[in-house]
Amino acid sequence: MAPATRSGRRSKGDRKFVGFRIATPKADAMDVLAKAEGYQYVSDWLSDLVDERLANTNIHALVQQEELPLGRLAS
């Protein structure tokens, strides 16, 4: 018996859903841009935009809010 073949897209690994709402005209414009750039899915286009932004951002250099000294205040 031959092994079952898988069809469809190859897995992209572990994923986490990040969703948001955007005005309809902007959503329509995103769809047009994604298709014009050769993407079948807007989510793939958005993922590549986020990847590019993250690659060009030094996360460690961002100013982080310091933890409040609650232990010292409570004593």
C-alpha atoms as a printed R data frame, in Angstrom:
   type eleno elety resid chain resno       x      y      z
1  ATOM     1    CA   MET     A     1   0.000  0.000  0.000
2  ATOM     2    CA   ALA     A     2   1.422  3.376 -1.010
3  ATOM     3    CA   PRO     A     3   1.863  6.037  1.678
4  ATOM     4    CA   ALA     A     4  -0.752  8.774  1.730
5  ATOM     5    CA   THR     A     5   0.434 11.964  0.098
6  ATOM     6    CA   ARG     A     6  -0.290 15.327  1.643
7  ATOM     7    CA   SER     A     7  -1.772 18.082 -0.419
8  ATOM     8    CA   GLY     A     8  -1.966 21.781  0.235
9  ATOM     9    CA   ARG     A     9   0.520 24.282  1.553
10 ATOM    10    CA   ARG     A    10   3.654 23.208  3.369
11 ATOM    11    CA   SER     A    11   3.648 23.926  7.115
12 ATOM    12    CA   LYS     A    12   5.317 27.163  8.168
13 ATOM    13    CA   GLY     A    13   5.912 25.924 11.699
14 ATOM    14    CA   ASP     A    14   4.501 27.130 14.998
15 ATOM    15    CA   ARG     A    15   2.219 30.138 14.609
16 ATOM    16    CA   LYS     A    16   0.345 32.538 16.874
17 ATOM    17    CA   PHE     A    17  -2.779 34.368 15.757
18 ATOM    18    CA   VAL     A    18  -2.527 38.171 15.762
19 ATOM    19    CA   GLY     A    19  -5.725 39.834 14.574
20 ATOM    20    CA   PHE     A    20  -6.993 43.362 14.297
21 ATOM    21    CA   ARG     A    21  -9.740 45.353 12.668
22 ATOM    22    CA   ILE     A    22  -9.060 48.024 10.079
23 ATOM    23    CA   ALA     A    23 -11.307 50.353  8.103
24 ATOM    24    CA   THR     A    24 -12.807 48.650  5.048
25 ATOM    25    CA   PRO     A    25 -11.187 50.981  2.475
26 ATOM    26    CA   LYS     A    26  -7.760 50.291  3.993
27 ATOM    27    CA   ALA     A    27  -8.433 46.546  4.038
28 ATOM    28    CA   ASP     A    28  -9.410 46.693  0.370
29 ATOM    29    CA   ALA     A    29  -6.239 48.655 -0.433
30 ATOM    30    CA   MET     A    30  -4.136 46.042  1.410
31 ATOM    31    CA   ASP     A    31  -5.726 43.314 -0.694
32 ATOM    32    CA   VAL     A    32  -4.905 45.198 -3.909
33 ATOM    33    CA   LEU     A    33  -1.294 45.810 -2.794
34 ATOM    34    CA   ALA     A    34  -0.751 42.220 -1.704
35 ATOM    35    CA   LYS     A    35  -2.059 40.837 -4.993
36 ATOM    36    CA   ALA     A    36  -0.012 43.388 -6.994
37 ATOM    37    CA   GLU     A    37   3.107 42.204 -5.177
38 ATOM    38    CA   GLY     A    38   2.332 38.566 -5.988
39 ATOM    39    CA   TYR     A    39   0.813 37.424 -2.711
40 ATOM    40    CA   GLN     A    40  -2.183 35.126 -2.684
41 ATOM    41    CA   TYR     A    41  -3.002 35.958  0.942
42 ATOM    42    CA   VAL     A    42  -2.954 39.361  2.670
43 ATOM    43    CA   SER     A    43  -1.756 37.662  5.860
44 ATOM    44    CA   ASP     A    44   1.434 36.507  4.073
45 ATOM    45    CA   TRP     A    45   2.008 40.067  2.829
46 ATOM    46    CA   LEU     A    46   1.498 41.479  6.330
47 ATOM    47    CA   SER     A    47   3.770 38.822  7.825
48 ATOM    48    CA   ASP     A    48   6.564 39.811  5.431
49 ATOM    49    CA   LEU     A    49   6.074 43.502  6.314
50 ATOM    50    CA   VAL     A    50   6.362 42.684 10.020
51 ATOM    51    CA   ASP     A    51   9.438 40.491  9.385
52 ATOM    52    CA   GLU     A    52  11.106 43.368  7.530
53 ATOM    53    CA   ARG     A    53  10.310 45.837 10.313
54 ATOM    54    CA   LEU     A    54  11.573 43.462 13.015
55 ATOM    55    CA   ALA     A    55  14.774 42.780 11.064
56 ATOM    56    CA   ASN     A    56  15.455 46.523 10.932
57 ATOM    57    CA   THR     A    57  14.648 47.252 14.585
58 ATOM    58    CA   ASN     A    58  17.025 46.742 17.487
59 ATOM    59    CA   ILE     A    59  14.548 45.447 20.067
60 ATOM    60    CA   HIS     A    60  17.172 45.566 22.845
61 ATOM    61    CA   ALA     A    61  17.782 49.282 22.279
62 ATOM    62    CA   LEU     A    62  14.160 50.195 22.902
63 ATOM    63    CA   VAL     A    63  13.581 51.993 26.163
64 ATOM    64    CA   GLN     A    64  11.842 49.652 28.571
65 ATOM    65    CA   GLN     A    65   9.806 50.818 31.539
66 ATOM    66    CA   GLU     A    66  11.561 49.986 34.787
67 ATOM    67    CA   GLU     A    67   9.895 47.749 37.342
68 ATOM    68    CA   LEU     A    68   8.314 49.606 40.249
69 ATOM    69    CA   PRO     A    69  10.156 49.119 43.568
70 ATOM    70    CA   LEU     A    70   7.108 47.666 45.337
71 ATOM    71    CA   GLY     A    71   9.200 45.662 47.814
72 ATOM    72    CA   ARG     A    72  10.910 48.791 49.139
73 ATOM    73    CA   LEU     A    73   7.655 50.739 49.312
74 ATOM    74    CA   ALA     A    74   5.845 48.032 51.282
75 ATOM    75    CA   SER     A    75   8.407 47.948 54.094
